[in-house]
Amino acid sequence: MKITYEIKTLKEFYELPMISKIGISLFLLSGLCFGGIIICKMFDIEISGFVKNDSLIFMPLIVSFISLFIAILFDKNRKKRVKIGPKRP
């Protein structure tokens, strides 16, 4: 099963409630943070003490999924944007 949440234009993004905008922005920022952590781990770059513990590496992913869930939950017109269908081969 494939679930998609589509926002095609900036006008649609600006029409979202504030909490949905914050959720989508937090989703994107935490994805960038996770990518940065992975790149730092690959090249053995020392980062702050917060992420030295390996169990905290996936914290940005957890934050991103929670923020995306909140963004979809508080969207008033989510029935137009959420599409459920079979996976593509």
Secondary structure, DSSP 8 states (H G I E B T S, - for coil): -EEEE---SHHHHHTS-HHHHHHHHHHHHHHHHHHHHHHHHHTT----GGG-SGGGTTHHHHHHHHHHHHHHHT-TTHHHHEEEE----
